[in-house]
Amino acid sequence: MRVIVVLALAVCSACAEKLVSVPAGDRTLVIDLDSESVRRELRPVNQEGQLRLPAYLYPSPQATPLRAHFDTASGISSATFAAAGTADQVFAYYRQVFQANGWTVSPPMGGGRGGSILSAQRRGASASVLFSVFGGQPQFTVTHAPSKAANARRSYEVVSFDPTTALLLVREETTGDLFHLTPRAMLENNLNRPGAAVSRGAGAPAWLPVYPNALPPRPEKKLVFLMRPTREYRTSDPPRRVFEFYREALISAGAQILSESSVASGRQFSLKALRGDDGVEILVERVSYLFEPLKPRIPDETAIGIRYTVPRR
C-alpha cells in the first residue's frame, strides 16, 4: 500500500528554486526540484520514461529502439535503431524529415571507423543521426538536444512520498511522465544541512571579521572569482598576509577548516570551513588591471571573495 504524505512546497521564481520538504525520521530534508544536480538523479518509474525522442524522429511509428536514454538534467534524449539500409539511405531519409520539420541540415561528416554523422539545428534545439556498425550490425542513433533555455522551462511537481521505500515520486508537468528520487539522491542534495545553500541575507557570518585593510570593490572594475561570492573586498596587502589572517580568524572562532590550498606563485589562496550551521569559502587572489590609455594606472591588488552558505529550511 502506498502511503501519501503531504509535502511542503515553496517556489521562489526570482531564485529559480522549487523547494520541497520531505520528512526523514526526526528531521526534514529540503530538496530543490529545479536544481540541475537533483534533475540528474531523477530515475524513470518505467522504461517508457526513457523514450523521450520526438515521435517524428523515429524511423517509423512501429519502430522499437535497441536502447534509449533520457538525461533528466539536460533534457537530451536519444534512441538507437537497427539499420536496414546504408548510411546514405538513412541520412537521405532523415534529411527529408528534418527539413519537413523546419530544421537546417548540415552535410554529413565522418565515414571512418567511428561512423558518420548527420547534424541539424533549429531555434531552441539541435539534433543528430550517427550511423555506425556495432558487433557487425549496422545501426544508427538519433539524438535530440534542447537548448539550455528550452530545457529550463521543464518543470516537475511532487506526487507523493512513500516512507516505506523512502522514494519521492515526481511528475514532469508537461508530459506527465513519472520519476523517482532515491534516498541517496535526496540526502546528497539536501539543502537543510550546515553550509548547504547560499545565504540570501548576510554576505558573511557575524563571527567572521573583516580584513583590517579591506576596501570595497572598485565600481568600475568587476572582480572575477572561481565561485560566486556573497561579499567582496580588495586590499593592497599581499595575498599570503590576507590568507593567514583569515586562517587564524577561522581557528579563533572555533570553525572547522575543511580544506585549504594555494598556488606555487603565492598569488592565490583558498579556505573552506564550517562553524555550526555556517559554511564559508574564502578566495584570496592577486589581480592585475589592464592598462587604459589616458587613465591613471591602477596597481596590482588582492581580491577577497567570501561565499557564505547556510541551511535552507
C-alpha positions as CSV (number, residue, x, y, z in Angstrom):
1,M,0.0,0.0,0.0
2,R,1.3,3.4,-0.9
3,V,1.3,6.0,1.8
4,I,0.7,9.5,0.6
5,V,2.5,12.2,2.7
6,V,1.6,15.9,2.1
7,L,4.8,17.8,1.5
8,A,5.5,21.4,1.9
9,L,6.3,23.2,-1.3
10,A,7.9,26.7,-1.8
11,V,8.6,28.3,-5.1
12,C,11.0,31.2,-5.5
13,S,10.8,32.4,-9.1
14,A,13.4,35.1,-8.6
15,C,15.8,32.4,-7.1
16,A,14.9,29.8,-9.8
17,E,14.1,27.3,-7.0
18,K,11.3,24.9,-6.3
19,L,11.8,23.7,-2.7
20,V,10.2,20.6,-1.4
21,S,10.3,19.5,2.3
22,V,10.5,15.7,2.8
23,P,10.1,14.1,6.2
24,A,13.0,11.8,7.2
25,G,12.7,10.4,10.7
26,D,13.4,13.2,13.2
27,R,14.5,15.7,10.6
28,T,13.2,17.3,7.4
29,L,15.1,17.2,4.1
30,V,14.7,20.2,1.7
31,I,15.1,19.5,-2.0
32,D,15.3,21.9,-4.9
33,L,13.5,20.2,-7.8
34,D,14.7,22.9,-10.1
35,S,18.4,22.2,-9.4
36,E,20.5,20.5,-12.1
37,S,22.0,18.1,-9.6
38,V,18.6,16.9,-8.5
39,R,17.2,16.6,-12.1
40,R,20.3,14.5,-13.0
41,E,19.3,12.0,-10.2
42,L,15.7,11.5,-11.4
43,R,15.0,7.9,-12.5
44,P,12.1,7.0,-14.8
45,V,9.5,4.8,-13.0
46,N,9.3,2.6,-16.0
47,Q,11.1,2.0,-19.3
48,E,8.7,4.3,-21.2
49,G,10.3,7.2,-19.3
50,Q,13.5,6.7,-21.3
51,L,11.6,7.0,-24.6
52,R,11.6,10.8,-25.0
53,L,12.7,11.2,-28.5
54,P,10.2,13.3,-30.5
55,A,7.9,10.9,-32.4
56,Y,8.7,12.3,-35.8
57,L,12.4,11.3,-35.3
58,Y,11.5,7.6,-35.2
59,P,12.2,5.8,-38.5
60,S,8.6,4.5,-38.4
61,P,5.7,4.7,-35.9
62,Q,6.2,1.0,-35.1
63,A,9.9,1.1,-34.7
64,T,11.3,-0.2,-31.4
65,P,14.7,1.1,-30.3
66,L,17.5,-1.3,-29.4
67,R,18.2,1.1,-26.5
68,A,17.1,4.5,-25.4
69,H,18.3,7.1,-22.9
70,F,16.9,10.4,-21.5
71,D,19.1,12.7,-19.4
72,T,16.7,14.5,-16.9
73,A,19.3,17.2,-16.2
74,S,20.0,18.4,-19.8
75,G,16.8,17.1,-21.5
76,I,18.9,15.3,-24.1
77,S,17.1,12.2,-25.5
78,S,18.5,9.5,-27.8
79,A,17.4,6.2,-29.3
80,T,19.4,3.6,-31.2
81,F,17.8,1.5,-34.0
82,A,18.9,-1.3,-36.2
83,A,19.7,-0.1,-39.7
84,A,18.1,-1.9,-42.7
85,G,20.0,0.3,-45.2
86,T,23.2,2.1,-45.8
87,A,24.4,5.3,-44.2
88,D,23.5,7.2,-47.3
89,Q,19.9,5.8,-47.3
90,V,19.4,6.6,-43.6
91,F,20.8,10.1,-44.0
92,A,18.6,10.8,-47.1
93,Y,15.5,9.8,-45.1
94,Y,16.4,12.0,-42.1
95,R,17.4,14.9,-44.2
96,Q,13.8,14.9,-45.5
97,V,12.4,14.5,-42.0
98,F,14.5,17.4,-40.6
99,Q,13.7,19.7,-43.5
100,A,10.0,18.9,-43.3
101,N,10.0,20.0,-39.6
102,G,11.9,23.2,-40.0
103,W,15.4,22.1,-39.3
104,T,18.6,23.4,-41.0
105,V,20.6,20.3,-42.1
106,S,24.4,20.2,-42.3
107,P,26.3,18.0,-44.7
108,P,27.3,14.5,-43.3
109,M,30.7,14.2,-41.6
110,G,33.0,11.3,-40.9
111,G,32.7,7.9,-42.5
112,G,35.7,6.3,-40.9
113,R,35.7,3.6,-38.3
114,G,34.0,5.9,-35.8
115,G,30.9,6.1,-38.1
116,S,29.4,9.1,-39.9
117,I,27.0,11.7,-38.5
118,L,24.3,14.0,-39.9
119,S,23.6,17.1,-37.9
120,A,20.7,19.6,-37.9
121,Q,19.8,22.7,-36.0
122,R,16.8,24.9,-35.4
123,R,15.8,27.5,-32.8
124,G,15.8,26.0,-29.4
125,A,17.3,22.6,-30.3
126,S,19.9,20.6,-32.1
127,A,19.8,17.0,-33.4
128,S,22.0,14.4,-35.0
129,V,21.9,10.9,-36.6
130,L,25.0,8.8,-36.0
131,F,25.4,5.8,-38.3
132,S,27.9,3.1,-37.1
133,V,28.5,-0.6,-37.1
134,F,28.4,-2.4,-33.7
135,G,29.2,-6.1,-33.4
136,G,29.0,-6.5,-37.2
137,Q,25.4,-5.0,-37.2
138,P,24.7,-1.6,-38.8
139,Q,22.7,0.8,-36.5
140,F,22.0,4.5,-36.1
141,T,21.5,6.6,-33.1
142,V,19.1,9.7,-33.2
143,T,19.8,12.4,-30.6
144,H,17.7,15.4,-29.7
145,A,19.1,18.1,-27.5
146,P,17.1,21.2,-26.4
147,S,18.8,24.4,-25.8
148,K,19.6,25.3,-22.2
149,A,16.8,27.9,-22.2
150,A,14.3,25.5,-23.6
151,N,15.3,22.8,-21.1
152,A,15.0,25.2,-18.2
153,R,11.2,25.6,-19.0
154,R,10.6,21.9,-18.0
155,S,9.1,21.7,-14.5
156,Y,8.5,19.0,-12.0
157,E,5.9,18.6,-9.3
158,V,5.7,16.2,-6.3
159,V,3.2,13.4,-6.5
160,S,3.9,11.5,-3.2
161,F,6.5,10.3,-0.8
162,D,6.4,6.7,0.3
163,P,8.1,6.4,3.8
164,T,8.3,2.6,3.5
165,T,10.7,2.8,0.5
166,A,11.8,6.4,1.1
167,L,11.2,7.2,-2.6
168,L,10.0,10.6,-3.7
169,L,7.7,10.3,-6.7
170,V,7.6,13.4,-9.0
171,R,5.8,14.2,-12.3
172,E,7.0,16.3,-15.2
173,E,4.2,18.8,-15.6
174,T,4.2,19.0,-19.4
175,T,4.4,15.3,-20.3
176,G,3.0,13.7,-17.1
177,D,6.0,11.2,-17.0
178,L,6.8,9.9,-13.6
179,F,10.2,9.8,-12.0
180,H,11.7,8.6,-8.7
181,L,14.2,10.4,-6.5
182,T,16.1,7.9,-4.3
183,P,17.0,8.3,-0.6
184,R,20.7,8.6,-1.5
185,A,20.0,11.4,-4.0
186,M,17.8,13.2,-1.5
187,L,20.5,13.1,1.2
188,E,23.2,14.2,-1.2
189,N,21.0,17.2,-2.4
190,N,19.5,18.1,1.0
191,L,19.7,21.8,1.5
192,N,18.7,21.6,5.2
193,R,22.2,20.9,6.4
194,P,25.1,23.1,7.5
195,G,26.5,25.2,4.7
196,A,24.3,23.7,2.0
197,A,22.8,26.8,0.3
198,V,24.0,30.3,-0.4
199,S,22.9,32.9,2.1
200,R,20.0,35.1,0.9
201,G,20.6,37.7,3.6
202,A,24.0,38.5,5.2
203,G,27.0,38.3,2.9
204,A,29.2,36.8,5.7
205,P,28.6,35.4,9.2
206,A,28.7,37.8,12.1
207,W,31.6,35.9,13.7
208,L,33.9,36.3,10.7
209,P,35.9,39.6,11.0
210,V,36.5,41.9,8.1
211,Y,40.1,42.1,7.0
212,P,41.6,45.2,8.6
213,N,42.8,46.9,5.4
214,A,39.9,45.8,3.2
215,L,38.3,48.2,0.8
216,P,35.1,47.9,-1.2
217,P,35.5,46.8,-4.8
218,R,36.2,49.4,-7.4
219,P,32.9,50.3,-9.0
220,E,34.5,50.5,-12.5
221,K,36.4,47.2,-12.1
222,K,34.5,43.9,-11.7
223,L,36.3,41.3,-9.7
224,V,36.1,37.8,-11.2
225,F,36.2,34.8,-8.9
226,L,36.1,31.0,-9.5
227,M,33.0,31.0,-7.3
228,R,30.1,33.4,-6.8
229,P,30.9,35.4,-3.6
230,T,28.3,36.9,-1.3
231,R,30.8,39.5,-0.2
232,E,33.8,41.1,-2.0
233,Y,36.7,43.2,-0.9
234,R,40.1,44.4,-2.2
235,T,43.3,45.4,-0.5
236,S,46.9,46.4,-1.4
237,D,48.3,43.8,1.1
238,P,49.8,40.6,-0.4
239,P,47.6,37.5,-0.7
240,R,49.5,35.4,1.9
241,R,49.0,38.0,4.6
242,V,45.2,38.1,3.9
243,F,45.1,34.3,3.8
244,E,47.0,33.9,7.2
245,F,44.6,36.5,8.7
246,Y,41.5,34.6,7.7
247,R,43.0,31.2,8.6
248,E,43.7,32.4,12.1
249,A,40.3,34.1,12.3
250,L,38.6,30.8,11.5
251,I,40.6,28.9,14.1
252,S,39.9,31.5,16.7
253,A,36.2,31.4,16.0
254,G,36.1,27.7,16.5
255,A,35.4,26.9,12.9
256,Q,36.5,23.5,11.4
257,I,38.7,24.1,8.4
258,L,37.7,21.6,5.7
259,S,40.3,22.4,3.1
260,E,42.9,25.0,2.2
261,S,45.0,25.4,-0.9
262,S,47.5,27.7,-2.5
263,V,49.3,28.0,-5.9
264,A,53.1,27.9,-6.1
265,S,53.4,31.5,-7.2
266,G,51.7,32.7,-4.0
267,R,49.1,34.7,-5.9
268,Q,46.1,32.6,-4.9
269,F,44.9,31.0,-1.7
270,S,41.6,29.4,-0.6
271,L,39.9,28.2,2.5
272,K,36.7,26.3,3.2
273,A,35.3,26.0,6.7
274,L,32.2,25.1,8.8
275,R,31.1,26.6,12.1
276,G,27.8,25.3,13.4
277,D,25.3,25.8,10.5
278,D,27.5,28.3,8.8
279,G,29.8,27.5,5.9
280,V,32.3,29.9,4.4
281,E,34.6,29.7,1.4
282,I,37.3,32.3,1.1
283,L,39.2,33.0,-2.0
284,V,42.2,35.4,-2.0
285,E,43.8,36.3,-5.3
286,R,46.3,38.8,-6.6
287,V,44.8,40.7,-9.6
288,S,46.3,42.9,-12.3
289,Y,44.2,45.5,-14.1
290,L,44.6,46.2,-17.8
291,F,46.2,49.5,-18.6
292,E,43.8,52.0,-20.2
293,P,45.3,54.9,-22.2
294,L,44.7,58.4,-20.8
295,K,43.8,56.9,-17.4
296,P,46.0,56.6,-14.3
297,R,47.5,53.1,-14.0
298,I,45.9,51.0,-11.2
299,P,48.5,49.0,-9.2
300,D,48.0,45.3,-8.6
301,E,45.7,44.5,-5.7
302,T,44.5,41.5,-3.7
303,A,40.9,40.5,-4.3
304,I,39.0,38.8,-1.4
305,G,35.8,36.8,-2.1
306,I,33.7,35.3,0.6
307,R,30.9,32.9,-0.1
308,Y,28.6,32.4,2.9
309,T,26.3,29.3,3.0
310,V,23.6,28.2,5.4
311,P,20.9,25.5,5.7
312,R,17.8,26.1,3.7
313,R,14.8,25.4,5.9
